[in-house]
Amino acid sequence: MIELVTSQAESDRAFRRWAEVLVESGVPSGYGWIIEGSGVFFSRYGQGVPGKIVDQVMLGADQKFESGVVKVVLPKVSQRDKGRLTVVGRGGDGRLLLLREGRLQKNSLSRAIRADFQALSGLEPVDLKVGGVSSARSWYLVADLSDTPDNILAQTASFVVACTLARSRAGGGKADPEPEPDQPPALGRDEKGRLITVERQGGSAEICALQGFVWQALKAALGESFTKPKRNGFEVDGVVETANLLIEIKTGVSAKDVYEAVGQLMLYPSIIGLKAGLRPGLLVPDSPPLRPRLAAALATVPIEVYTYAVGGSDKAPKIAFSKAFLDRCRGTSSA
């Protein structure tokens, strides 16, 4: 059982303990700090003096959209569980717990989230008692303030990551139209093959932007089953839902190309809110071939690897896909 703390002095001490752990253990970065090991950025939200948290913390920040993920503020115990979205509770063993209501305000990152916070975040609410009666609001653990500094940091970071996932899955931010409930991500524009002019010593030259030609050829081969979901300012190269396949196209096979592809394939499902269970697939040119160690490493992830051939001329490349890849996309293989 968790009972609401009703002493303002005790609540203040608990909040200060949490804030001090964040600042003392965080790595200074720009106008805030980073929780090392998680990449979570937090700031004092423009309040007080630099280097010190006064009464509020903005956890998570997307500088592109100038918005934060979730704000935690100094509780005001006179409001009990009816006012601010942050409270301190005491567990049955006497441990003090920093709690936040499962509610995220609309901002540039997403629509407002409340009733579906649990489903979108994957977090479980705690049962907060107020005078022995369960609170009507849904509360979630930010951190156990009686724990070690390392665990307080880890718990806080986990809470922020869950809130970030909730915003990503909800959509409706600055980069997206407001989605209907359970609506899938919007679709990005078709890619197009093109030639680009680059300046070089002694003049300019036309370079083939091969990615668009590969995408167009794949769209022509697969038709409407090949889509390009987007959300939250990000978009994938392609999804073939009937084959349960998420595709990342690369025009090279260097270690850098492979590292980038793996990151995209691993992160896009969460960032964009794709359906669960999509198999990641990497589509690369057949020449030169992948280095054996890279191919072996991809198999351990595991990521399916398929190839395409490039013929024609530099200005008008012709793309041909392997039979195995097209069979996979059309559901005629067992992969």
N, C-alpha and C positions, 0 to 999 in steps of 0.2 A: 504494500500500500504506500502511496505517496501523498503526503499532506502538504497543502499550500503553506509556505512560510509567511507569517503575517507581521513579523517584526521588520520595520524598514531598515533598522541598523544592521540586522543579520543579513537581510537581502542585499544591502549595499556591500557588505563585506564579501559576500559570495560573488557578486558581479565583479568587484575589484580583483578578487583572486583570479577569476577567469581572464579578465582583461590583462592583468599583469603577466600571466603565463603566456598569453598570445604575444605580447610586445617583447618580453624578455627572451622568448625562444624563437620568435619570428626573425626572418632575414629582411632587413630594411630594403625597400625597393620603391624608388620614386616617392610618391606621397603616402605610402603605406608599408606593409610587410607581407612576406610570403611564408606560409607554413611549409617549411622544407620537407621534401619527400612526397608532397601532394600537389604542389603547384598552385594551391589555393591562395589567392591574394585577398588581403583585407585592409581596410582603412578606417580612420576615425570619422569618416563621413563629413569632413570639413569642420568638425566641432573641436573646441579647445585649442591647444597649442601643438605644434608639430612634435612627433615622438611620444605623444601621450594620449591615451584613450580616456575620455571624460565620462560620457553617459550613453554612447551608442557606437556600434561597430557595423560597418557594411562588409559583409562576407561575400567574396566572389565579385569580380568586376570584369566587365567587357568594355575595354576602352573604345572599341569601334562604335559601340552603341551608347556609351556613356551611361551605363546602367549597372546596378549590382544585383546579385542573386537573392540575398536574404539579409535583412537588417535585424540585429539583436540590440535591444535597448535596456537601459537600467529600469528594473521593475518599479512600479509604484504600488505598494501593498495596500494603500487605502482603496484602490479600485478592485482589490481581490482578483478574481478571474474574469472580471467584466470589462477591463480597460485595455491596457497595453498587451501586445502580443508576446511579451516575455515575462516569465515568472520564475521564482525559485521554489522548489519543492524539497521536502525532507522524506527520505525513504524510511522504511520500518527499522532499518539498522542505524538510523541517524545520519546517513550520508546526504549531503546537500547536492541537489541536481538542478542544473540550468535547463529550463524548458522553454520551448517556443511553440506557439500555436501553428498548426498546419495550414497556414494561409499566406499566400504570396500575392502582393499587389501587382496590378497590371503595370508593365513598363516596356521599355524597348526590346526586352528579351522574350516576353511572352504575354499572353492574356492573364487575367486574374485567375488564381487557383485557390480553391477552398474545399468544396465537397469532394473533389476527386484527388486531393493531395496525397492520400495514402496510396491510391492505385497508381498514380503517376510517379511517386517518389520511391515506392517499395518499402517505406518505413512503417513500423507498427506504432500506434499511439500508446501512451501510458495512461493509467487510470489515476487522474489527479483528484484528490478529495479536498473539498472546501467545507470545513466544519463537519466532516464525516460524510458529506454527500458528493457524489461524482460530479465533476464539472460538466456543463453542457457543451463546452468547447473541446476540440481535439488537440491534445498536447503531445509534443515529441521531444525526446531527449537530445539536447545539444551536447552536453558534457556532464560527467560525474565530477563535481568540483572537489570531492574528497579523494580523488585518484591522483596519480603521479602527473607531473607536467607533460611527460611524453604521451600518456594516455589521454589527457585532456585535449592536447593538440590533435591526436589521431581521431578522437571522437568528434571534435568540432569539424575537422576536414571531411569526415564521412558524412556528417549532416549536410554540409555545404554541397558536396558532390551529389547527394540524393536530391537536394533542392534544385540543383542545376539540371539534373536529368528530368525532373518534373517539368521545368520550364521548357526544355528541349522537346519533350514529348507533347506538351500542351500546344506549342506554337502560338501564333497570333502576335508575335513581336513586330518590331519595326521592319524587319526584313520579309515578313510574311503577312498575307491577308489573314483575317480572323477565321480560324477553322471551325467547322461544325463539329459537335461531339463525335469522336471516333472517325473523323474524316482523315484519310491518308494524306501524306505530304503532297504539296502541289508539284507540278511537273515543270522542269526547266526547259529552256528553248533547245531545239535541235541544234547540234553542232554542225558546222559546215567546213569542208575542206577549203583551204585558201592559201594564197601565196602572200608572204609579207616581205616588205622591203627593209633591208637593214643597211646601215651605213658602215662601210669598211674603209680602210686606208686605200686611197686611190679611187674611191667611188662608192657606188651602192650595188647591192646584189639582191636578187629575189630568193627567198628561202621558203621551202614547202613546210607549212604547218600540218604535219602528217596526222596529228590526232583527229582533226575534223574529218579527214578522208576516211579514217578507220571507222569512226562513229557512223558516218553516213552509209558506209558499206554494210555495217552490221544492222543498221535500221532497215536497209533495203532487203537484207536477207531474212530478218525476223519479223518485220512489220510491227503491228500494234502490240505484240507481246513484249517488245523491248521499250522500256520507259526510262525516264530520267528524273527521279524524285528529287525535290529540293525543300529545304526548310532551314530557318535560323541563319540564313546567309550562306549556307553550304549546299552543294548539290553533288550527286554521285555521277559517275560516267554512265552507268546503266544498271537496270534490274530486269531480269527475266523471271517474273513471278511464277509462271507455269513450270519453270525449271528450278524454282527456289534458289536462284543464283544472283549474287551481287557482283557486278563486273567493274574492275578498274583497268583502264586501258593505259599502257605505257608505250612510248615509241622508242625506248632504249632498254638495255638490260644491264646497265651499270649497277654497282652496289647502291648508289644513291637512288636510282630509279626504284629498285626493289625495296629499300628502306622506306621510301615515301609511300609506295603502294601498300605495304603492310600496315603502316600507320593509318592510312585512309580506310582500308578495308576493316580494320579493327574498330575504328572510332566512329565511322559514319552511321552505323545502325543506331547508336545512342544519340549522336548529335542531331541527326535528321528525324529520328523516331521511326525507323523502318520496322516492318513486322519482324517478330522474333524468328530465329531459325534459318535465316538466309545463309547459304553457303558462300564464302568468299572465293572469288575467282579472279586471277590475274591474266590479262591478255597482252602478250608481248610479241615483237617480231621474231620470226624464226631464224634470222641471221643478223648478227652473230648469235649463237645459242647462249643460254644462261650458263654461267660458270657452275660446275658440278656442286660446289659447296653451297652456293646460293640456292640451287634447285633442291638440294637435300634439306637445307634449313627451312625452305617453304613447306616441304612435306611434313615437317614436325609441327607446324602451327595449328592445323593444316590449312593450306590454301591451294586450291586447284589451279594449275597453270596450263594455259592453252596458248597457241601461237597463230600468227597470221603471216602471210607472205606479201611482200611489196614488189610489184612489177611496174610496167609502164615506164613513164619518164618522171623526172623530178618535178616537172610542172603539172603532170597529170598522172599521179600514181594510181595503180590498179591494186586493190586489196583483195586477197583470197584467204578464206579461213579454212582451218583444218576440218576434215570431215568429223573427227572426234568432237571438236568444239561445237559444230552445228548440231550434231546428234544430241549432245548434252543439252543445248539450249532448246531443242525441239522435243525433248523428253523421250528420245528414242535410244538413249543409252542408260546404263544402270548406275551412273556416277551419283 
